[in-house]
């Protein structure tokens, strides 16, 4: 078995691993000389919750918030997943003991980290066999239905971390502003955005179109491939492929956003899980966050280009794909 730590959700940024990409980012790992998408080989995911409270939040309330987080992902009709709460445990959620465990751990050494997700993989099949999530009891937490001032919403952070547990990496569909001590989220179109909303809000509970497309791509039901489509192309600058360009597909009819990145040397990208119909494509540099929140620092992400719209609407076919949506960008 091998273990990987992925998904530190912090007050200002998050450090995670790079992964194979379609729409959204999926987590990946090297297993037996090949790259695999992190996914569970079977369901339900059976999990334990630590019998440990934090200030103002009891262990049963922790379990209920986690159950609601799992239920939010299970409610996605186009994905086939399930989870089952087994019971409480005194074990830590980072013990690598063969159990999937979620709960509080006091980590004063990680004073910007709200939560983290780690994995144990089968080193033959690459399937996830265990995933643990800890929430840092150093912070003040809340499970109030409408949130509490100056306390982080446990359910919101649990939704994000359970997304990692199921195989999703980070989405760049969000906007922040720099302030003393970090960044503040102005808006987000994905719960997998790596920067947490400020304390006192519950906005991180609502799963968005990008999250749905990502989970449905990893665990599709029978209808997903038939009822959605994709668009692919290249992002180039001065005749060369752009690495790390953030490409978004916007459906003007429904207002849904799904995004991808160009991660190969030729600048190619694919955005899957799109609703049929016309979409507006836009490409922009990943300059509203820390690169390490999304990719390995050695990838060579290019930030030196101007945001650019594709020259025409792209019509996405049902159950198929539109190709050659090539976008040429200019240096800043």
N, C-alpha and C positions, 0 to 999 in steps of 0.2 A: 504494500500500500504506500501511497505517497500523500503528503499533506501540503496544501497551499493556503496562504492567508490572503484573502481578497475582500475588499469592500469596507474600508474604514470610512464611515460617514462622520464628518467632522463639522465643526462650526464654520469653517472657512474653506476647506477643500477635502478631497478624498484621494487616497492613493490606491490604485488598483492595477491589474495586469492587462496587457493587450490581448486581443482575441480576434478570431476570424469574424468577418463582418458581412451582413446583408443590411437590412434596415436595422437601426439601433446597433448596439454592440452586444455581442454574446461573449461570455467568458470562455476561454480556451486554455488548454494545457498540452504539454508535450508528453505523450505516453507511448512507450515502445517505439520511439523514433518518428512518431507522427503527431500531427496536431489534431486534437479532438475538441469538439464543443462540449462544455460541461453540461451534463444532463443526467437525470435519474433514470435508471434502467427499468424501474417499475414503481407503481403506486399502490397504496398511499405512502406518502412520506410519514413515517411514524416518529414522533418527536416527544421529548421530555422538556419540562420547564423546571428551572432551579427553584427550590423551596426557599427563596430569599427575597426579601422586600427591599425597597429603597425608601427614602424619606417621602412620606405621603402616598406611597403605592405599595399595597400588600401583594404577596405572592399570588393569591387567587386573581387579583386585578391584573397582574402581569400576564397570567395565563389567558384571561379573557381578551386582553388587548392583542395578544399574539394570535389567538383563534380568529379574531376579526380580521387581522392582517392576512392570514391564510385564506379566509373566506373571500376577501376582495379579489385575490388572484383566481380562486376557484370559480368565481362568478363569470369569468371570461368564457363565453359560449364557444369560441373558436379554438380553445385550448383544452387538452385533456390532462388534468392534474387532479390530485386529491391529497389530503393530509389528515392525520389522525393523532390527537393528543393521547399519549399513553399514560402519563402520570407525572407527579412531582419527583424530583430527585435532589439529593444533596451534592451531587457531582457538579463540578465546574463546567461551563459550556466551552471550554477550550482544552479538555482533557484527552482528546483523541482516544476514547475508550470504546469505540464502536457504536456509541449512541449519538443520535442527533439531539443536541441539547441547546436550549435557548434560555437566557436569563441574565440577571445582573452580576457584574463583577466590578469591584472597586479598583480602578486603574488611574491613580493620581499621576502616574508617569505619562499618561496619554491625555493631557489636559485640553486637547482640542478634538478628541475623538469621542463621538457619541455612541458609535456601535461598530462592530466588525463581524464579518462572516468568513469562516474558514472551511476547508473541505478535506476529506480523505477520499482518494480515488482508487478504484481497482486498477492496478498497474498492467493488467492484460486487456480489459475491455475499455477502460477509460471512464466507466460509469461512476457517478458519485455514489458512495456507500455510506458516507456520513458527512453532515454539515453542521457546524456549531455557530451560534450567534451570541455575542455578548453585548450587553448594553452597559454603558459606563455609569455606575452609581455615584461617581464623582459629581455628576450634574443633578439638577433638580428636575424631576419628571412629573407628568400629570397623565391621568386617564379620564379626565373630565370630558363629558360629551362635547362641550364647546371650547375646550382648552382653558388654561389658566395663565394669567400674566406671569412672565419671568420663569416659566417652566416649559421644558420641551415635551411635546406630545409623543408619548410612547408608541401609540398606534401608528403614527406617521413614520417614525423611524423604523418600526417593525415592518411596515409595508415595503419600505426601501430594501431592508436587509433580507427579507424573504424573497424579494425579487432576485437578489444575488444568489440566495440559496437555490433557487430554481434555475439559475444559469445566466441571468442577465447581467451585463456590465453597465456602463454608464451612458446616459443620453446627454447630448449637449443642448437640448431644447430648453434653454432657460437663459435668463438675463440677470446679472448681478451688478452691484456697484461696490467699489473698494471703499472701505471705511477703516478707521483705526482698529487693529486686531484681526482683520480678515475681510470677508465679503458679505454683503447682505443680498439676499435673493429678492429681486424685483418682480419676477414672474417665472413660471416654469410650465412646460407642456409635457412633462414626464415625471413620474415619481422617482425614476432612476437618475434624475439630475443629481450631480455629486455634491452640491452644496445644500445644506439643510436650511429650511425656513427658520426665521427667528423664533425664539421662545415665545409661547403664548398663542401660536397659530395652529390650526389643524388642516391647513391646505395640502399637506403632504399625504393625506389619506386617499385622495381621489386618483385612481388609475386613469391614464390618458391613452390616446390613440397609439402613440409610439410604444408604450408599454405593452398594449394589447397585441400589436404587430409582432413585437419581439417574442413574447411568450408563445404566441400562436405559431410562430415559425419553428420554435424548438419542440413544441408538443402539439402539432396540428391535429384538429379533428378531421373527419372525412370531408367536410364542406369547405374548409379553409382554403385549400389550394384551388378548388374549383371556383370559388366566389371572389377571390382576390387576384390581383395582378402585380406586375413589377415594372420598373423602369431601370435601365442600365445605360452607362456611357462612360466618358472619360473627362477628367478635369485636367487641362493642360495650360502651361504658361511658357511662352517663348519656344513652343514646340516640344516641351518636355512635360512629363507627367507630374502632377502635384500630389505629394503625399500628405495625408491628414486634412484634406479639404472637407469641410462640413457641408453636406448637400442635403437640402430639405425639399420635401414634396408637400405642397399645400393644396388641399381640395377646396376650391372656392365655394362649392355648393354646401359642404358640410362643415367647413372650418377645421378639418382635421389635419394635423401635421405629423409626418413620419420622416425620419432622417437617417442618414448613413454617412460614412466617411470613405474617402479614397485612400487606400492603404497600400497599394502596390506601386511599383516604380513607374508604371505607365499611366497612373492616375485613374484607374478604372474604379467604378462604384456600381453597386446594385441596391436599389431600395425595393424591398418586397413587402407583402402584406398590405398593399394599397387597395382602396376601393376602386371599382371600375369607374372610368370617366376622366374628364380633363383635370390636370394638375399643373400648378405653377412650380417650376424648379428654381431654386436659388442656391448659390454656393457662397460660402464665406470662410474666412480663416478662423481657426479655433483660438481666438484671442480674448475671450471673456471667461477666463479661468486658467488654472494651472495645467499645463500639458500633461504632467505626471498623473493628473486625476483620471486620464483616459488611456494613455499609452506609455509604453516604455520610453524613457528619455533618449534611448539610442535610435529610435525609429527615424528621426530626421524630418519631423513635421515642418512643413513650410507655412509660415505666417505672413509672408511678404506678398500679398496680393489683395486686390480690391473685391469687395462683395459684388457678385454678378448674377443677374437673372438669365435663365435660358431664353433664347430669342423667341420662342413660341410656346403655346400650351402643349403639354404632352398628354395624349389620350391613352389611358391605361386600359388594356382589354381585360375582360373577365377570364380568369384561368390562364392567362398568357402574359407575355412581356413585350414592352416597347424597348427597342435597342437603339444604340448610336445617338443617345442624347448627349452629345459632346459639348462641353462648355469651355470656352477659352477665357481665361482671366488675365488681367494686366497687373504688373507690379505696382505696388503703392508708390 
